[in-house]
């Protein structure tokens, strides 16, 4: 909405500048025509325009960089979560086969401190609960 107001203000300023030019340059048609061409049709690149463009380009690059970092972080988190879900599933299968705790750790090549919370969660919730429920418990 502010953009529309800025455009309207800009148009008002251009109209005012044309009226002033008409008044100041009355009788000097060639000069009036040249000023009118500059004010009316030609696009002038002002230093502020260049700064604005550089700022917008920088923002766009920053957003793209941020999205790339976010995707990389998301993939890493997804892989880590997938690893935990896989481990939970493997522990459940071993518990269903009534394997002892130390054997589960040995077969999965995991430290006891990583397996113990999963086994305890299955003992509390039951072996028929989902990996998601166990994941929440951890």
N, C-alpha and C positions, 0 to 999 in steps of 0.2 A: 504494500500500500504506500509506503514511504517513497518507493521508486516512482510510482505514478505521480505523486506530488512533486518530486524532483523534476520529472519530465515536464510537467505543467509549468513549474517555475522557470525552467529553462526556456520553454516556448514563449512565456511572457517576457523574459529578458530579451530574447531575440526580437520580438515585436517592438519592444521599446527601443532597442538599438537601431532598428530600421527606421522608426519614426524620427529619432534624433538625427540619423544620417540624412534622411530626406530633408529635414529642416536646415541642417548645417550646410549641406551641399547643394541647396537649390540653385539652379543656374549653372552648375558645373556637371553637366550630364556625363561626360566621359569618366570623371573621378567617381561620381555617384554609381555608375555602372560597375566599375572595378571593385569598389567597396561592397556593392551588392553581391557580386560574384563570390567574394571571399566570405561574406556573412551568410549568404543564402545557400550556396551549393557546394562549395569546396569544403572538404573536411580537413581541418587543421589538427595536427597532432601536438597537443600541449604536453608540457612536462608532467602535469598531473595525470594525464591519460596514460602516459608511459609508466608512471609509478603504479597506477591502479592495475594496469595489465600485468606488471611484474608481481604485484601482490597476489592477484588472482592466480597467476601461474604457479607461484610458490605455494598457495593454498591447495591447488589441485595436486601438485606434486606431493605435498605433505599428506593429503588424504589418501593418495594412491599408496604411499609408503606405509601409512598406518593400516590400510586394508591388507597389504601384503604381510605385515607383521602380525596382524590379527589372525589371518588365515594360517600362518605358520604356527602360531601359538595354539590355535584350535586343533590343528592336525596333531601336534605333540600331545595335547591333552587327550584327544580322542584315542591315540595309540596307547597312552598310559592307562586310560580307562579300559580299553579293550584287553590289555594285558591282565588287568585285575579280574575282569569278567572271565577270561580264559582260565586263570588260576582258580577262581571260585568253582568253575565247572569241573576242572580236573580234580579238585579236592573232593567235591561231591561224589564223583564217580568212584574214587578210591574209598571214601567212607561207605558208600553203598556196598562195596566189596568187603567191607569190614576189615580194612587194612589198619594196622596199628599206626599211631601218630608218627613215630620215628621213621617208619617205613614210607609213609606218605611224603615226609620231608625229603627223605633220601631219593625216592623215585622221581620226585618233581625237581630235585636239585635246588631246593629252596631252604632258606634258614627257618628255624622253628618260629622265630618272632614274626615271620610273614604268614605262616600257615596257622599258627595257634588262634588268632582272632577269627579266622574263617571257620575253623572247626568248632570253636565255641559258639559262633553265631548259628551254625547248623544244628548244634546240640540244643540251643534255646528254641529255635524256630522250627526245626524239623527238616529232614532231608528233601521234603517235597516242595519247599518254598523256592521262589525264583532267585536267580542270580542277582536281580535288581534289589530284592528285599535284603539279601545278605550284604550287597554293596552299601546300602543305606546304613546298615548296622555297623559297618567298618568306619 
